[in-house]
Amino acid sequence: QVQLVESGGGLVQPGGSLRLSCAASGSFFRVANVGWYRQPPGKERELVATITRSGSIKYADSVKGRFTISRENAKSTLYLQMNSLKPEDTAVYYCVVATVWGQGTQVTVSS
């Protein structure tokens, strides 16, 4: 059973930064497409960024230029560096590896 462990969420002021991590068990990480999604309060889950096993990256327009997705296959870990955070980035953030979802980590941007 593949398991994902997310970390790095928390409370940050507008303009601040956070780095999310998602560590995967098992050895399939390097051949999986991976990504981050988020669910703002009262809204549906939405795509934040994805990265394929070959390294192709896609971002939601709302985070382009502020967020950076990366993967470290040797550590079976996915990252999301979030800079210039805005209140509208407040959400539960989920990582996904192939078809497996993490438990979610809360990110709150507020002064």
C-alpha positions as CSV (number, residue, x, y, z in Angstrom):
1,Q,0.0,0.0,0.0
2,V,1.5,3.3,-1.1
3,Q,1.4,6.0,1.5
4,L,2.0,9.8,1.1
5,V,3.1,12.0,4.0
6,E,2.6,15.7,3.5
7,S,4.3,18.4,5.6
8,G,5.1,22.1,5.6
9,G,1.7,23.7,5.8
10,G,0.8,26.4,8.4
11,L,-0.1,30.0,8.9
12,V,1.8,32.7,7.0
13,Q,1.3,36.4,6.4
14,P,0.5,37.8,3.0
15,G,3.7,38.0,0.9
16,G,5.3,35.2,2.9
17,S,6.6,31.8,1.7
18,L,6.0,28.2,2.6
19,R,7.5,25.0,1.2
20,L,5.3,21.9,1.1
21,S,6.8,18.4,1.0
22,C,5.2,15.0,0.1
23,A,7.1,11.9,0.8
24,A,6.0,8.7,-0.9
25,S,6.7,5.1,0.2
26,G,7.5,2.5,-2.4
27,S,9.7,2.6,-5.4
28,F,7.2,3.6,-8.1
29,F,7.6,7.4,-7.5
30,R,10.2,7.9,-10.2
31,V,7.8,6.6,-12.9
32,A,4.7,8.4,-11.7
33,N,3.1,11.6,-12.7
34,V,2.7,13.8,-9.6
35,G,1.1,17.0,-8.6
36,W,-0.4,19.4,-6.1
37,Y,-4.1,20.3,-5.8
38,R,-5.9,22.5,-3.3
39,Q,-9.4,23.0,-2.0
40,P,-10.2,26.5,-0.8
41,P,-12.9,26.9,1.9
42,G,-16.3,26.3,0.4
43,K,-14.9,25.6,-3.1
44,E,-14.1,22.6,-5.2
45,R,-10.7,21.0,-5.4
46,E,-8.5,22.6,-8.1
47,L,-5.2,21.9,-9.8
48,V,-2.2,23.9,-8.6
49,A,0.7,22.3,-10.4
50,T,1.7,19.0,-12.0
51,I,5.0,17.4,-13.1
52,T,5.2,14.3,-15.3
53,R,7.8,11.6,-14.9
54,S,9.7,13.1,-17.8
55,G,9.7,16.5,-16.1
56,S,7.1,18.4,-18.0
57,I,5.5,21.0,-15.7
58,K,2.1,22.7,-15.7
59,Y,0.8,25.4,-13.4
60,A,-2.6,27.0,-12.7
61,D,-2.6,30.5,-14.0
62,S,-3.3,31.8,-10.5
63,V,0.1,30.6,-9.2
64,K,2.3,31.1,-12.2
65,G,5.5,33.0,-11.3
66,R,4.9,32.5,-7.5
67,F,4.9,28.7,-7.0
68,T,7.5,26.2,-8.1
69,I,6.9,22.4,-8.2
70,S,9.8,20.0,-8.1
71,R,10.5,16.4,-7.5
72,E,13.4,14.5,-6.1
73,N,13.2,10.9,-7.3
74,A,16.1,9.7,-5.2
75,K,14.1,10.6,-2.1
76,S,10.6,9.8,-3.6
77,T,9.6,13.3,-2.6
78,L,7.5,16.0,-4.2
79,Y,7.8,19.7,-3.3
80,L,5.9,22.9,-3.8
81,Q,7.7,26.2,-3.1
82,M,5.1,28.9,-2.5
83,N,6.3,32.5,-2.6
84,S,4.4,35.8,-2.5
85,L,1.5,34.1,-0.9
86,K,-2.0,35.8,-1.0
87,P,-5.0,35.3,1.2
88,E,-6.7,33.6,-1.8
89,D,-4.1,30.9,-1.6
90,T,-5.7,29.7,1.7
91,A,-6.7,26.1,1.2
92,V,-6.1,22.5,2.1
93,Y,-3.2,21.4,-0.2
94,Y,-3.1,17.8,-1.4
95,C,-0.3,15.9,-3.2
96,V,-1.1,13.2,-5.6
97,V,1.3,10.5,-6.9
98,A,-0.2,8.6,-9.8
99,T,-3.7,7.9,-8.4
100,V,-2.8,8.1,-4.7
101,W,-3.7,11.2,-2.7
102,G,-2.1,12.6,0.4
103,Q,-4.1,13.5,3.5
104,G,-3.9,17.2,2.9
105,T,-2.1,20.0,4.7
106,Q,-3.7,23.3,5.7
107,V,-2.2,26.5,4.3
108,T,-3.6,29.8,5.8
109,V,-2.5,33.1,4.5
110,S,-3.7,35.9,6.8
111,S,-2.4,38.9,8.7
